[in-house]
Amino acid sequence: PKLNDSENVAAYIKGSEKPDEYVVISAHYDHVGVANGEIFNGADDNGTGTTALLEMARIFKIAEQNGNGPKRSVVFLHCTGEEYGLHGSRFFVNSKVIPMEQIVANLNVDMIGRRDLTYEKNKKQYLYLVGSDKLSTELHDISEEMNKKYTKLHLDYTYNDDKHPEMIYYRSDHYNFAKYNIPVISYYSGEHADYHKSTDTVDKILFDEMLKRTQLIFVTTWDLANRNDRPKLKQQ
Protein backbone atom coordinates (compact mmCIF):
# COMPACT_ATOMS: atom_id res chain seq x y z
CA PRO A 1 0.00 0.00 0.00
CA LYS A 2 1.05 3.58 -0.61
CA LEU A 3 2.05 5.31 2.60
CA ASN A 4 0.86 8.86 3.06
CA ASP A 5 2.60 11.37 5.29
CA SER A 6 1.88 10.58 8.91
CA GLU A 7 3.12 11.68 12.30
CA ASN A 8 3.89 10.33 15.72
CA VAL A 9 1.96 11.97 18.55
CA ALA A 10 3.90 12.43 21.78
CA ALA A 11 3.25 14.13 25.09
CA TYR A 12 5.22 14.09 28.30
CA ILE A 13 5.07 14.95 31.98
CA LYS A 14 8.27 16.51 33.20
CA GLY A 15 9.96 14.75 36.09
CA SER A 16 10.18 16.62 39.38
CA GLU A 17 13.66 15.38 40.36
CA LYS A 18 15.25 13.76 37.31
CA PRO A 19 13.66 15.56 34.35
CA ASP A 20 16.46 14.48 31.99
CA GLU A 21 15.74 10.77 32.50
CA TYR A 22 12.72 9.37 30.65
CA VAL A 23 10.40 6.40 30.79
CA VAL A 24 8.74 6.03 27.37
CA ILE A 25 5.38 4.26 27.11
CA SER A 26 4.48 3.53 23.49
CA ALA A 27 1.59 2.23 21.42
CA HIS A 28 0.99 2.39 17.69
CA TYR A 29 -2.16 4.18 16.58
CA ASP A 30 -2.19 3.08 12.94
CA HIS A 31 -3.97 0.01 11.56
CA VAL A 32 -4.20 -1.57 8.12
CA GLY A 33 -6.80 0.85 6.71
CA VAL A 34 -9.49 0.08 4.13
CA ALA A 35 -9.57 -2.90 1.76
CA ASN A 36 -12.27 -3.93 -0.73
CA GLY A 37 -14.52 -1.21 0.66
CA GLU A 38 -14.28 -2.56 4.23
CA ILE A 39 -12.97 -0.48 7.10
CA PHE A 40 -10.50 -2.28 9.32
CA ASN A 41 -11.22 -0.68 12.69
CA GLY A 42 -8.36 -2.23 14.64
CA ALA A 43 -10.16 -2.04 17.97
CA ASP A 44 -7.72 -4.42 19.62
CA ASP A 45 -4.83 -3.70 17.24
CA ASN A 46 -4.18 -1.18 18.51
CA GLY A 47 -7.12 0.80 19.84
CA THR A 48 -6.55 -0.95 23.16
CA GLY A 49 -2.92 0.18 23.40
CA THR A 50 -3.66 3.79 22.47
CA THR A 51 -6.55 3.94 24.93
CA ALA A 52 -4.38 2.49 27.70
CA LEU A 53 -1.77 5.20 27.08
CA LEU A 54 -4.36 7.98 27.28
CA GLU A 55 -5.77 6.60 30.52
CA MET A 56 -2.31 6.28 32.10
CA ALA A 57 -1.48 9.82 31.00
CA ARG A 58 -4.68 11.03 32.64
CA ILE A 59 -3.82 9.37 35.95
CA PHE A 60 -0.20 10.58 35.90
CA LYS A 61 -1.45 14.13 35.26
CA ILE A 62 -3.87 13.96 38.19
CA ALA A 63 -1.01 12.77 40.39
CA GLU A 64 1.15 15.68 39.21
CA GLN A 65 -1.64 18.19 39.89
CA ASN A 66 -1.92 16.75 43.40
CA GLY A 67 1.80 17.36 44.00
CA ASN A 68 2.78 13.72 43.49
CA GLY A 69 4.14 13.77 39.95
CA PRO A 70 6.80 11.36 38.70
CA LYS A 71 10.45 11.99 39.60
CA ARG A 72 11.57 11.03 36.09
CA SER A 73 9.87 12.37 32.98
CA VAL A 74 7.26 10.09 31.42
CA VAL A 75 6.69 10.18 27.65
CA PHE A 76 3.42 8.94 26.14
CA LEU A 77 4.32 8.07 22.55
CA HIS A 78 1.68 7.17 19.97
CA CYS A 79 3.58 5.74 17.00
CA THR A 80 2.52 5.81 13.39
CA GLY A 81 3.41 3.33 10.66
CA GLU A 82 3.93 0.28 12.87
CA GLU A 83 1.95 -2.06 10.65
CA TYR A 84 4.18 -1.43 7.63
CA GLY A 85 7.61 -1.66 9.23
CA LEU A 86 7.79 0.06 12.65
CA HIS A 87 8.36 3.38 10.87
CA GLY A 88 7.14 5.75 13.60
CA SER A 89 9.22 4.32 16.42
CA ARG A 90 12.26 4.08 14.16
CA PHE A 91 11.86 7.76 13.27
CA PHE A 92 11.50 8.64 16.96
CA VAL A 93 14.71 6.91 18.04
CA ASN A 94 16.71 8.03 14.99
CA SER A 95 15.62 11.66 15.29
CA LYS A 96 17.11 11.78 18.83
CA VAL A 97 14.27 13.96 20.11
CA ILE A 98 15.45 12.49 23.41
CA PRO A 99 19.05 11.27 23.64
CA MET A 100 18.79 7.50 23.77
CA GLU A 101 21.08 7.19 26.80
CA GLN A 102 18.56 9.26 28.81
CA ILE A 103 15.72 6.76 28.24
CA VAL A 104 15.68 4.33 31.17
CA ALA A 105 13.07 1.95 29.68
CA ASN A 106 10.40 1.55 27.02
CA LEU A 107 7.10 -0.13 27.85
CA ASN A 108 5.16 -0.94 24.68
CA VAL A 109 1.44 -1.75 24.56
CA ASP A 110 0.23 -3.63 21.49
CA MET A 111 -3.10 -5.52 21.69
CA ILE A 112 -4.25 -6.03 25.29
CA GLY A 113 -8.03 -6.29 24.90
CA ARG A 114 -8.91 -9.87 23.98
CA ARG A 115 -8.23 -13.52 24.79
CA ASP A 116 -6.36 -15.76 22.39
CA LEU A 117 -7.08 -19.41 21.63
CA THR A 118 -4.77 -20.61 24.41
CA TYR A 119 -6.76 -18.76 27.08
CA GLU A 120 -10.21 -18.68 25.49
CA LYS A 121 -11.57 -21.50 27.63
CA ASN A 122 -9.17 -20.86 30.50
CA LYS A 123 -10.54 -18.26 32.90
CA LYS A 124 -7.06 -17.35 34.18
CA GLN A 125 -6.31 -13.61 34.10
CA TYR A 126 -3.18 -13.43 31.99
CA LEU A 127 -0.89 -11.26 29.90
CA TYR A 128 2.00 -12.09 27.58
CA LEU A 129 5.24 -10.20 28.26
CA VAL A 130 7.98 -9.99 25.67
CA GLY A 131 11.51 -8.69 26.12
CA SER A 132 11.49 -8.01 29.86
CA ASP A 133 14.67 -10.01 30.58
CA LYS A 134 16.48 -9.55 27.26
CA LEU A 135 18.59 -6.54 28.22
CA SER A 136 17.98 -6.09 31.94
CA THR A 137 17.25 -8.82 34.46
CA GLU A 138 16.42 -6.06 36.91
CA LEU A 139 13.60 -4.73 34.71
CA HIS A 140 12.14 -8.24 34.58
CA ASP A 141 12.34 -8.49 38.38
CA ILE A 142 10.67 -5.08 38.85
CA SER A 143 7.86 -6.14 36.53
CA GLU A 144 7.34 -9.42 38.38
CA GLU A 145 7.40 -7.63 41.74
CA MET A 146 4.77 -5.09 40.64
CA ASN A 147 2.51 -7.86 39.38
CA LYS A 148 2.89 -9.87 42.58
CA LYS A 149 2.16 -6.80 44.70
CA TYR A 150 -0.74 -5.27 42.79
CA THR A 151 -2.34 -7.18 39.91
CA LYS A 152 -1.57 -10.89 40.33
CA LEU A 153 -1.97 -11.68 36.64
CA HIS A 154 -0.58 -14.87 35.16
CA LEU A 155 2.43 -13.55 33.25
CA ASP A 156 3.10 -15.75 30.23
CA TYR A 157 6.53 -15.63 28.55
CA THR A 158 5.74 -17.99 25.66
CA TYR A 159 6.44 -15.30 23.04
CA ASN A 160 9.62 -14.22 24.80
CA ASP A 161 11.41 -17.34 23.57
CA ASP A 162 13.92 -16.42 20.85
CA LYS A 163 12.96 -19.58 19.00
CA HIS A 164 9.21 -18.86 18.96
CA PRO A 165 8.06 -18.76 15.31
CA GLU A 166 5.98 -15.58 15.80
CA MET A 167 9.16 -13.58 16.59
CA ILE A 168 7.10 -11.00 18.50
CA TYR A 169 10.24 -9.43 20.00
CA TYR A 170 11.18 -8.12 16.56
CA ARG A 171 7.68 -7.15 15.43
CA SER A 172 6.50 -4.19 17.47
CA ASP A 173 7.77 -0.72 18.37
CA HIS A 174 9.76 -1.73 21.45
CA TYR A 175 12.34 -3.35 19.16
CA ASN A 176 13.60 0.00 17.88
CA PHE A 177 14.37 0.98 21.48
CA ALA A 178 16.01 -2.37 22.23
CA LYS A 179 18.38 -1.77 19.30
CA TYR A 180 19.74 1.15 21.34
CA ASN A 181 20.25 -1.09 24.38
CA ILE A 182 17.23 0.39 26.15
CA PRO A 183 15.47 -2.17 28.39
CA VAL A 184 11.97 -2.94 27.06
CA ILE A 185 8.78 -4.78 27.88
CA SER A 186 6.05 -5.34 25.31
CA TYR A 187 2.56 -6.28 26.52
CA TYR A 188 0.26 -8.48 24.44
CA SER A 189 -2.87 -10.56 24.98
CA GLY A 190 -2.34 -12.73 21.90
CA GLU A 191 -3.70 -13.24 18.43
CA HIS A 192 -7.41 -13.98 17.87
CA ALA A 193 -9.73 -14.78 14.96
CA ASP A 194 -10.28 -11.08 14.16
CA TYR A 195 -6.59 -10.16 13.89
CA HIS A 196 -6.05 -7.88 10.85
CA LYS A 197 -9.67 -8.37 9.77
CA SER A 198 -12.56 -5.94 9.48
CA THR A 199 -14.17 -7.83 12.37
CA ASP A 200 -11.67 -6.44 14.94
CA THR A 201 -14.40 -4.26 16.47
CA VAL A 202 -14.91 -2.57 19.81
CA ASP A 203 -17.87 -4.72 20.90
CA LYS A 204 -15.46 -7.65 21.29
CA ILE A 205 -13.06 -5.89 23.67
CA LEU A 206 -12.97 -7.36 27.20
CA PHE A 207 -12.75 -4.09 29.08
CA ASP A 208 -12.44 -5.52 32.61
CA GLU A 209 -9.46 -7.61 31.53
CA MET A 210 -7.96 -4.73 29.59
CA LEU A 211 -8.23 -2.55 32.71
CA LYS A 212 -6.36 -5.08 34.85
CA ARG A 213 -3.60 -5.33 32.26
CA THR A 214 -3.34 -1.54 32.03
CA GLN A 215 -3.03 -1.37 35.82
CA LEU A 216 0.06 -3.60 35.66
CA ILE A 217 1.64 -1.37 33.01
CA PHE A 218 0.78 1.70 35.06
CA VAL A 219 2.31 0.50 38.34
CA THR A 220 5.42 -0.69 36.48
CA THR A 221 5.76 2.74 34.83
CA TRP A 222 5.17 4.44 38.18
CA ASP A 223 7.91 2.39 39.83
CA LEU A 224 10.39 3.04 37.00
CA ALA A 225 9.63 6.75 37.09
CA ASN A 226 10.11 7.03 40.86
CA ARG A 227 12.74 4.48 41.94
CA ASN A 228 16.18 5.76 42.94
CA ASP A 229 18.19 3.98 40.25
CA ARG A 230 17.36 3.11 36.66
CA PRO A 231 17.25 -0.63 35.86
CA LYS A 232 20.74 -1.92 35.25
CA LEU A 233 21.68 -3.53 31.97
CA LYS A 234 23.04 -7.06 31.93
CA GLN A 235 26.80 -7.30 31.77
CA GLN A 236 27.65 -7.26 28.09
Secondary structure as UniProt FT lines:
FT   STRAND          9..13
FT   STRAND          18..28
FT   STRAND          33..35
FT   TURN            36..37
FT   STRAND          38..40
FT   HELIX           43..47
FT   HELIX           48..65
FT   TURN            66..67
FT   STRAND          72..79
FT   TURN            83..85
FT   HELIX           87..95
FT   HELIX           100..102
FT   STRAND          103..109
FT   TURN            117..119
FT   STRAND          126..130
FT   TURN            132..134
FT   HELIX           137..146
FT   HELIX           147..151
FT   STRAND          154..156
FT   HELIX           158..160
FT   TURN            162..163
FT   TURN            165..166
FT   HELIX           168..170
FT   HELIX           174..178
FT   TURN            179..181
FT   STRAND          184..188
FT   TURN            193..196
FT   TURN            198..199
FT   HELIX           202..204
FT   HELIX           207..226
//
